Structures are given as structure tokens and as C-alpha cells.
Amino acid sequence: MDTQDKQSHQPMSKIHPSLRPRANKSKRQSKGTKPPTGKVRLQKFLAEAGIAARRKCEEMIVEGLVEVNGKVVESLPAFVEPAKDTVKVNGQKVRMPQRVYFLLNKPKNVICSNSDPQGRKRAIDLVDTPFRVVCVGRLDTETSGAIILTNDSELVNRMTHPRYELPRTYEIRIRGSMDDVAIERFKQGSWLSGGKGGRAEVRVIRRNNVETMLEVTIQGGLHSELRLVMHRVGFKVLSIRRTRIGTITLKDTPLGCSRPLTKAQVDYLKKSTGMPIE
């Protein structure tokens, strides 16, 4: 029996991934099919177990790297019953980890991605946990302040969905004295998210000839646009710090440090995004 015949008689789970046939992309078509009662999508289960991001988990499934109850799954949609089914990835049993939730006071020059070819410091490096967590949304490298990290993929999806976006509050320090006319132009809101955002709530913290400090709360807009809008109204941003996500503040969280969210805070986030409270 030649090498090809030997491979064809081996169980799919025993064949090296590089030797397996590439799955057709059409196998990924899984939208529109509602999970049966008591079951969840396989890629969602894998993502919540910390295997990888949901899209990557879909790729792993169609490439034949995932087994459910001893059978290789190679197409989507696929569903599992977490309490009963045995799921393996590359022959290793998948166990659902404890869900964890952290608030990080991110410094500048720290990225929110989990991987970085440039080797820069990552937000996850500042969180002491054995679990694979991800940032809920993004703060650019020049922006500091509050960001949530968790391994609860459903909460991540909901908190980053436009339907559920919580208000975010920022302290923006700009060069020069910003008068009330310029502040009103800034507040209008048509610049947020390509014209789809609401008005910004603005409070002047301090204002003099050297600089102006504003507290700005937005909902549905992108914080990265704050610098651009300030430029459009003729002011240079010196610093931006996110101070609050909904009702969750940076109290007792020094710069560069993280802390677990309280159960009340986790319940608040879930309730605000339409998730059941455990």
C-alpha cells in the first residue's frame, strides 16, 4: 500500500492538518439557521472556550480540525450541547473555562490587539489571568484609560454591536482656549460614525489661554474620530483618556493596573446588552 493509500485509510483526526484536503468555503455558510433548543453554534462554543476568535474557529471547523463525539465536523452550521457533547480540537478535549472580566486602566503606547508583529506591549500583558482574554473594543495607542477584557465572547459581541453600545466618557485635553461656539460645533454629532451618531455631551472641566479640558460622553460613535473632529474645529488634541464605560469608572484602578469587575458590574453589562444574568 503506497503513502496515499495509507493516508486514505487513516482516521481524519490522525492525519496532519497540512495533508488534509482544503474545505470548500461554501461550507462556512451558517447564517440564518437557528440553533436547536439547548444547543449552541460550534464556533461560538469554541470561541467561548478560548480556542480562538469565532471566525478562526469557523476556519478550523471546515478544515476538519474539530471532532464532536468522535466524528469530524467539516461543514457549517454545526451545533453542540455543551453539557453533553464531547468536543476535541486537534485531538485535545475542549473544556469550558471560567468566565473572567477585568477593567484595565490602559497606558499610552499599549495596543489592544492580542498579537503584534512589532512586539509592542499589549493590554493583555497587564492583566494577571491564566485565561485567554480579549479587549472589548479598542483604544488607540495614543489614548489611555478604561477598557474591559474578558473571555466571554457573547458579551464582547454585544458590547461592540451598534445596537447595544454603552456610553463612553472621555477627558480630552486640547491646546488653547475653546470657546462656546467651537464647543457647540463639536457637540452636534453628525460627524460620529459617518453621520449616524448622536450628539456628544460636553462639560468644561477647565479652560484658560493655554489649554482646555473637556469631559465628553458619546454613544454610538468611534472614539478615534474625536481627534479628527477637534482638528476640524481648529484645535489640537494633547491627550485623551477614557474615564468611564457606562457606569463603570476607573476608581481604585491606577494607570497600568487592572482589577476584576464586581458581580454587580458584570450583571450591569449583561443587562445593558440584553444578556441573561446568571
C-alpha positions as CSV (number, residue, x, y, z in Angstrom):
1,M,0.0,0.0,0.0
2,D,1.5,3.3,-1.0
3,T,1.6,6.5,1.1
4,Q,-1.5,7.9,-0.4
5,D,-3.5,4.7,0.3
6,K,-2.2,4.7,3.9
7,Q,-3.4,8.2,4.4
8,S,-6.8,7.5,2.9
9,H,-7.3,4.7,5.4
10,Q,-6.3,6.7,8.4
11,P,-8.9,8.4,10.6
12,M,-9.2,12.1,9.7
13,S,-8.1,13.1,13.2
14,K,-4.8,11.2,12.8
15,I,-3.8,12.9,9.5
16,H,-1.6,16.0,9.8
17,P,-3.7,19.2,9.1
18,S,-1.3,20.1,6.2
19,L,-2.2,16.8,4.4
20,R,-6.0,17.2,4.8
21,P,-8.0,18.3,1.8
22,R,-8.9,22.0,1.9
23,A,-12.6,22.5,2.7
24,N,-14.7,24.5,0.3
25,K,-15.6,28.0,1.5
26,S,-19.2,27.3,0.8
27,K,-19.1,25.0,3.9
28,R,-18.9,28.2,6.0
29,Q,-22.4,29.3,5.1
30,S,-24.1,29.1,8.5
31,K,-26.1,32.3,9.0
32,G,-29.8,32.1,9.2
33,T,-30.1,28.7,10.8
34,K,-31.4,28.9,14.4
35,P,-29.7,26.6,16.9
36,P,-31.9,23.8,18.1
37,T,-33.2,24.1,21.7
38,G,-30.4,23.5,24.2
39,K,-27.6,23.8,21.6
40,V,-25.2,26.5,20.5
41,R,-23.2,27.0,17.4
42,L,-20.0,25.0,17.4
43,Q,-17.8,28.0,16.5
44,K,-19.4,30.0,19.4
45,F,-18.7,27.2,21.8
46,L,-15.0,27.0,20.7
47,A,-14.6,30.8,20.9
48,E,-16.1,30.9,24.4
49,A,-13.7,28.1,25.4
50,G,-10.8,30.4,24.4
51,I,-9.7,28.3,21.4
52,A,-9.6,31.3,19.0
53,A,-11.7,34.1,17.7
54,R,-15.0,33.0,16.2
55,R,-14.0,33.5,12.6
56,K,-10.8,31.5,13.1
57,C,-12.9,28.7,14.8
58,E,-15.1,28.6,11.7
59,E,-11.9,28.0,9.6
60,M,-10.7,25.3,11.9
61,I,-14.1,23.5,11.6
62,V,-14.2,23.5,7.8
63,E,-10.6,22.4,7.7
64,G,-11.6,19.2,9.7
65,L,-9.7,20.0,12.9
66,V,-12.7,19.6,15.2
67,E,-14.5,16.5,16.4
68,V,-17.8,16.2,18.2
69,N,-18.5,12.9,19.9
70,G,-15.7,11.2,17.9
71,K,-16.9,12.4,14.5
72,V,-15.0,15.0,12.5
73,V,-17.1,18.1,11.6
74,E,-16.2,19.7,8.3
75,S,-19.2,22.0,7.5
76,L,-21.4,24.7,9.0
77,P,-23.8,25.1,10.5
78,A,-22.9,22.8,13.3
79,F,-24.3,22.7,16.8
80,V,-23.3,21.2,20.2
81,E,-25.0,20.7,23.5
82,P,-22.2,21.9,25.9
83,A,-23.4,19.9,28.9
84,K,-23.5,16.6,27.0
85,D,-21.3,16.6,23.9
86,T,-17.5,15.9,23.8
87,V,-15.6,18.3,21.6
88,K,-12.0,18.0,20.6
89,V,-9.7,20.2,18.6
90,N,-6.6,18.5,17.1
91,G,-7.4,15.6,19.4
92,Q,-7.4,17.6,22.6
93,K,-10.7,17.8,24.6
94,V,-12.1,21.2,24.9
95,R,-13.1,22.3,28.4
96,M,-15.1,25.5,29.0
97,P,-13.1,27.8,31.2
98,Q,-14.3,30.0,34.0
99,R,-15.5,33.3,32.6
100,V,-13.5,36.3,33.8
101,Y,-14.0,40.0,33.5
102,F,-11.4,42.8,34.1
103,L,-11.2,46.5,33.9
104,L,-7.8,47.9,32.8
105,N,-6.5,51.4,33.1
106,K,-4.5,51.3,29.8
107,P,-1.5,53.5,29.5
108,K,-0.4,55.1,26.2
109,N,1.7,53.1,23.8
110,V,-0.1,49.9,24.7
111,I,-2.0,48.1,22.0
112,C,-5.4,46.3,22.3
113,S,-4.7,43.5,19.9
114,N,-3.7,40.1,21.2
115,S,-0.9,39.8,18.6
116,D,1.5,42.4,17.2
117,P,4.4,41.7,14.7
118,Q,6.2,44.8,16.1
119,G,6.4,43.3,19.6
120,R,4.8,46.2,21.4
121,K,3.3,45.9,24.9
122,R,-0.3,44.6,24.8
123,A,-3.2,45.2,27.1
124,I,-3.5,41.5,27.9
125,D,0.1,41.7,29.2
126,L,-1.2,43.9,32.0
127,V,-3.9,41.5,33.2
128,D,-3.0,38.7,35.6
129,T,-5.1,35.7,34.4
130,P,-4.3,32.2,33.1
131,F,-7.3,32.5,30.7
132,R,-7.2,33.8,27.1
133,V,-8.9,37.2,27.2
134,V,-9.5,39.9,24.6
135,C,-10.3,43.6,24.7
136,V,-13.8,44.7,24.3
137,G,-13.4,47.2,21.6
138,R,-10.2,49.3,21.0
139,L,-8.3,52.3,22.4
140,D,-5.6,53.5,20.0
141,T,-2.0,53.6,21.2
142,E,-2.2,57.4,22.0
143,T,-5.4,57.0,24.1
144,S,-5.3,55.9,27.7
145,G,-7.9,54.8,30.2
146,A,-10.7,52.3,30.8
147,I,-11.0,49.2,28.7
148,I,-12.7,45.9,29.6
149,L,-11.1,42.5,28.9
150,T,-12.9,39.2,29.1
151,N,-13.1,35.6,27.7
152,D,-16.9,36.0,27.4
153,S,-17.3,36.1,23.7
154,E,-21.0,36.8,23.7
155,L,-20.5,39.9,25.9
156,V,-17.7,41.1,23.6
157,N,-20.0,40.7,20.6
158,R,-22.9,42.5,22.2
159,M,-20.8,45.4,23.7
160,T,-19.3,46.1,20.3
161,H,-22.6,45.9,18.4
162,P,-24.1,49.3,17.5
163,R,-27.5,48.2,19.0
164,Y,-26.0,47.8,22.5
165,E,-23.1,50.3,22.6
166,L,-22.9,51.8,26.1
167,P,-22.0,55.5,26.6
168,R,-18.3,56.1,26.9
169,T,-16.9,59.1,28.7
170,Y,-13.5,60.7,27.9
171,E,-11.4,63.5,29.3
172,I,-9.9,65.4,26.3
173,R,-7.1,68.0,26.8
174,I,-6.7,70.4,23.9
175,R,-4.3,73.2,23.2
176,G,-5.7,76.7,23.6
177,S,-9.0,78.1,24.9
178,M,-12.0,76.5,23.2
179,D,-14.9,79.0,23.2
180,D,-18.6,78.1,23.5
181,V,-19.2,78.4,19.7
182,A,-16.5,75.8,18.9
183,I,-17.8,73.5,21.7
184,E,-21.3,73.7,20.2
185,R,-19.9,72.7,16.8
186,F,-18.1,69.8,18.4
187,K,-21.3,68.7,20.1
188,Q,-23.6,68.4,17.1
189,G,-22.9,64.7,16.5
190,S,-23.3,64.5,12.7
191,W,-19.6,63.6,12.5
192,L,-19.9,60.5,14.6
193,S,-19.9,57.1,12.7
194,G,-20.3,58.7,9.3
195,G,-23.3,60.8,10.4
196,K,-25.1,58.1,12.4
197,G,-24.0,59.1,15.9
198,G,-25.9,61.2,18.4
199,R,-24.9,64.4,20.0
200,A,-21.9,64.4,22.3
201,E,-22.5,65.6,25.8
202,V,-19.7,68.0,26.8
203,R,-18.8,69.6,30.1
204,V,-15.9,72.0,30.5
205,I,-13.6,70.9,33.3
206,R,-11.2,73.8,33.0
207,R,-10.4,76.5,30.4
208,N,-7.6,79.0,30.1
209,N,-5.4,80.6,27.5
210,V,-3.1,77.7,27.5
211,E,-5.4,74.7,27.3
212,T,-8.9,73.4,27.7
213,M,-10.0,70.2,29.4
214,L,-13.4,68.7,28.4
215,E,-15.4,65.8,29.6
216,V,-17.1,64.2,26.6
217,T,-19.6,61.4,26.6
218,I,-20.6,59.7,23.3
219,Q,-22.8,56.8,22.4
220,G,-22.6,55.0,19.1
221,G,-19.6,56.9,17.9
222,L,-15.9,56.0,17.4
223,H,-13.5,57.4,19.9
224,S,-10.9,57.5,17.2
225,E,-12.8,60.3,15.5
226,L,-12.5,62.6,18.4
227,R,-9.1,63.8,17.4
228,L,-10.3,64.3,13.8
229,V,-13.2,66.4,14.9
230,M,-11.1,68.6,17.1
231,H,-8.8,69.2,14.2
232,R,-11.8,70.1,12.0
233,V,-12.9,72.8,14.5
234,G,-9.4,74.1,14.7
235,F,-7.9,72.6,17.9
236,K,-5.0,70.2,18.5
237,V,-5.6,67.3,21.0
238,L,-2.9,66.9,23.6
239,S,-4.3,63.8,25.3
240,I,-7.4,61.6,25.5
241,R,-8.3,59.4,28.5
242,R,-11.4,57.2,28.7
243,T,-12.7,57.6,32.3
244,R,-16.0,55.6,32.2
245,I,-17.8,52.8,30.3
246,G,-21.4,53.2,31.1
247,T,-21.4,53.4,34.9
248,I,-18.1,51.7,35.4
249,T,-15.3,54.1,36.4
250,L,-11.6,53.8,37.0
251,K,-12.0,54.2,40.7
252,D,-9.3,52.1,42.6
253,T,-7.6,51.3,39.2
254,P,-4.2,53.1,38.9
255,L,-2.7,53.6,35.5
256,G,-1.2,50.4,34.1
257,C,-3.2,48.2,36.6
258,S,-6.3,46.0,36.2
259,R,-8.9,44.7,38.6
260,P,-11.7,42.1,38.3
261,L,-15.1,43.5,37.8
262,T,-17.6,43.0,40.6
263,K,-20.5,40.7,40.1
264,A,-22.8,43.8,40.1
265,Q,-20.7,45.4,37.4
266,V,-20.8,42.2,35.2
267,D,-24.6,42.0,35.8
268,Y,-24.9,45.6,34.7
269,L,-23.0,45.0,31.5
270,K,-25.1,41.9,30.7
271,K,-28.4,43.6,31.5
272,S,-27.4,46.6,29.4
273,T,-26.7,44.4,26.4
274,G,-29.7,42.1,26.7
275,M,-27.9,39.1,28.1
276,P,-29.4,36.8,30.8
277,I,-28.0,37.4,34.3
278,E,-26.7,34.2,36.0
